[in-house]
Amino acid sequence: MAISLSKGQKVDLTKGNPGLTNIVVGLGWDTNKYDGGQDFDLDSSVFLLDAAGKCSSEQDFVFFNNLQGGAGSVVHTGDNLTGEGDGDDEVIKIDLPGVPASIEKIAFTITIHDAEARGQNFGQVSNSYVRIVDAATNTEVIRYDLGEDFSIETAIVVGELYRHGGEWKFNAIGSGYQGGLASLVRDYGLQV
């Protein structure tokens, strides 16, 4: 049975699930009624962070134009341009033992493509979630529903996997940002 998290909650991932090595991280969302005449394209991105909380190179930034990172241990399955339908809108596959030792945290984010130009923000998005699934059994292990706490934000740090005492844990963050993907890229130590 999946553990349902609330904002700020941290939970053990691998210690409580012995043998868990390959996971699927699914991110999903719906858009509310929107009459701005523009498409609404949300994107998930992953930042592979060192002990200082920064990406050591552009290869540690996994998104629709760079689908692999961490020496192939983190794979983004591709961009969903519409968010239509039920289930996960974008998926990231992670081979936990394959993640290089230099990576201390894996941060998962959702941003709105061209949000400022299109007049869009997360106040127009509902039913956002992240879930972690055991790839071997297709069993949902952790789920974090973000709720409706956002208004003018154009980027969200959903959560992060992090190493602690030789195990992987998950932190449900749910923090909104203005400035879209560019602000996250800068905060994680890369050039825009």
C-alpha positions as CSV (number, residue, x, y, z in Angstrom):
1,M,0.0,0.0,0.0
2,A,1.3,3.4,-1.0
3,I,2.3,6.0,1.6
4,S,0.5,9.2,1.1
5,L,2.6,12.2,2.0
6,S,1.8,15.8,2.9
7,K,4.0,18.9,2.3
8,G,7.3,18.8,4.2
9,Q,7.0,15.1,5.1
10,K,10.1,12.9,4.7
11,V,9.9,9.2,4.3
12,D,12.3,6.3,3.8
13,L,12.2,4.7,0.4
14,T,14.7,1.9,0.2
15,K,15.0,0.8,3.9
16,G,11.3,0.0,4.2
17,N,11.3,-1.6,0.7
18,P,14.2,-4.0,0.7
19,G,15.3,-5.0,-2.8
20,L,13.9,-1.8,-4.4
21,T,16.4,-0.8,-7.1
22,N,14.5,0.4,-10.1
23,I,11.8,3.0,-9.6
24,V,9.4,4.9,-11.9
25,V,8.6,8.5,-10.9
26,G,5.3,9.6,-12.4
27,L,4.2,13.2,-12.4
28,G,0.7,14.2,-13.3
29,W,-1.6,17.3,-13.5
30,D,-4.8,18.7,-15.0
31,T,-5.4,22.2,-16.3
32,N,-8.4,24.1,-15.2
33,K,-10.7,26.0,-17.6
34,Y,-8.4,28.3,-19.5
35,D,-9.6,30.7,-22.2
36,G,-6.3,32.4,-23.1
37,G,-6.1,30.9,-26.6
38,Q,-2.7,29.3,-26.0
39,D,-1.7,25.7,-25.4
40,F,-0.9,24.7,-21.8
41,D,2.4,22.7,-21.8
42,L,3.8,21.6,-18.4
43,D,7.2,20.0,-18.3
44,S,8.9,17.9,-15.7
45,S,12.6,18.3,-15.1
46,V,15.1,16.5,-12.9
47,F,18.2,18.1,-11.3
48,L,20.9,15.7,-10.1
49,L,22.6,17.5,-7.2
50,D,25.9,17.2,-5.4
51,A,26.4,17.7,-1.6
52,A,26.2,21.5,-2.1
53,G,22.8,21.2,-3.7
54,K,24.1,22.1,-7.2
55,C,24.4,20.5,-10.6
56,S,28.1,19.9,-11.4
57,S,27.4,20.0,-15.2
58,E,24.6,20.4,-17.7
59,Q,24.5,16.6,-17.9
60,D,23.0,16.7,-14.4
61,F,19.9,18.5,-15.7
62,V,17.5,16.0,-17.2
63,F,14.5,17.4,-19.2
64,F,12.8,17.1,-22.6
65,N,16.1,18.2,-24.5
66,N,18.4,16.0,-22.4
67,L,16.6,12.7,-21.6
68,Q,19.4,11.0,-19.7
69,G,21.7,11.8,-16.8
70,G,23.6,10.2,-14.0
71,A,25.6,8.0,-16.3
72,G,22.3,6.6,-17.7
73,S,20.8,5.9,-14.3
74,V,18.1,8.6,-14.7
75,V,15.9,8.5,-17.9
76,H,13.1,10.9,-18.8
77,T,10.7,9.1,-21.1
78,G,9.8,12.3,-23.0
79,D,7.7,15.4,-23.1
80,N,3.9,15.3,-23.0
81,L,2.7,18.4,-24.7
82,T,-0.9,18.4,-23.6
83,G,-1.4,16.7,-20.3
84,E,-4.5,15.1,-21.7
85,G,-5.9,11.9,-20.3
86,D,-5.7,10.0,-17.0
87,G,-2.5,8.7,-15.3
88,D,1.0,10.0,-15.3
89,D,1.7,12.9,-17.7
90,E,5.5,12.5,-17.7
91,V,7.7,9.7,-16.3
92,I,11.2,9.4,-15.1
93,K,12.9,6.0,-14.6
94,I,15.7,5.7,-12.1
95,D,18.2,2.8,-11.4
96,L,19.0,3.7,-7.8
97,P,22.2,1.6,-7.5
98,G,23.4,3.1,-10.8
99,V,23.2,6.7,-9.6
100,P,26.8,8.0,-9.3
101,A,28.0,8.4,-5.7
102,S,28.6,12.2,-6.3
103,I,24.8,12.7,-6.7
104,E,23.4,13.3,-3.2
105,K,19.9,14.5,-4.2
106,I,17.6,14.1,-7.2
107,A,15.1,17.0,-7.4
108,F,11.8,16.7,-9.4
109,T,10.3,19.9,-10.7
110,I,7.3,20.9,-12.9
111,T,7.3,24.1,-14.9
112,I,5.0,25.8,-17.4
113,H,6.5,26.3,-20.8
114,D,6.4,29.9,-21.9
115,A,4.3,30.8,-18.9
116,E,4.9,34.5,-18.8
117,A,4.3,35.0,-22.6
118,R,1.1,33.0,-22.4
119,G,-0.2,34.5,-19.1
120,Q,-0.2,31.1,-17.4
121,N,0.5,30.0,-13.8
122,F,0.0,27.1,-11.4
123,G,-3.3,28.7,-10.2
124,Q,-4.7,27.3,-13.4
125,V,-3.5,23.8,-12.7
126,S,-5.2,21.2,-10.5
127,N,-4.7,17.6,-9.4
128,S,-0.9,17.8,-9.4
129,Y,1.0,14.8,-8.0
130,V,4.2,12.8,-7.9
131,R,4.3,9.1,-7.3
132,I,7.0,6.6,-7.0
133,V,6.4,3.1,-8.3
134,D,8.5,-0.1,-7.9
135,A,9.3,-0.8,-11.5
136,A,9.6,-4.6,-10.8
137,T,6.1,-5.0,-9.4
138,N,4.4,-1.9,-10.8
139,T,3.3,-1.1,-7.2
140,E,2.9,2.5,-6.1
141,V,5.1,3.0,-3.0
142,I,4.8,6.7,-2.4
143,R,2.3,9.4,-3.5
144,Y,2.3,13.1,-2.9
145,D,-0.7,15.2,-4.0
146,L,0.3,18.8,-4.2
147,G,-3.1,20.3,-3.6
148,E,-4.2,23.7,-4.8
149,D,-1.8,26.0,-2.8
150,F,-0.4,27.8,-5.9
151,S,-1.5,31.0,-7.7
152,I,1.1,33.1,-9.5
153,E,3.9,30.5,-9.5
154,T,5.3,29.2,-12.8
155,A,7.5,26.5,-11.4
156,I,7.3,24.0,-8.6
157,V,9.9,21.9,-6.8
158,V,7.7,18.9,-6.2
159,G,10.0,16.7,-4.2
160,E,13.4,15.1,-4.0
161,L,15.1,11.8,-3.4
162,Y,18.1,12.0,-1.2
163,R,20.7,9.7,0.2
164,H,20.9,9.3,4.0
165,G,22.9,6.6,5.8
166,G,23.3,4.5,2.7
167,E,19.5,4.5,1.9
168,W,17.3,6.6,-0.3
169,K,14.6,8.8,1.2
170,F,11.9,11.1,-0.3
171,N,11.1,14.6,0.8
172,A,7.7,16.1,-0.3
173,I,8.6,19.7,-0.9
174,G,5.9,21.4,-2.9
175,S,7.5,24.8,-3.1
176,G,6.5,27.3,-5.8
177,Y,8.7,29.7,-7.7
178,Q,8.2,32.6,-10.1
179,G,10.5,32.9,-13.1
180,G,9.8,29.4,-14.5
181,L,12.5,27.0,-15.5
182,A,15.2,29.6,-15.8
183,S,15.0,30.5,-12.1
184,L,15.3,26.8,-11.1
185,V,18.3,26.3,-13.5
186,R,20.1,29.3,-11.9
187,D,19.2,28.2,-8.3
188,Y,20.7,24.7,-9.1
189,G,24.0,26.2,-10.3
190,L,23.7,26.2,-14.1
191,Q,23.8,29.0,-16.6
192,V,20.7,29.9,-18.5
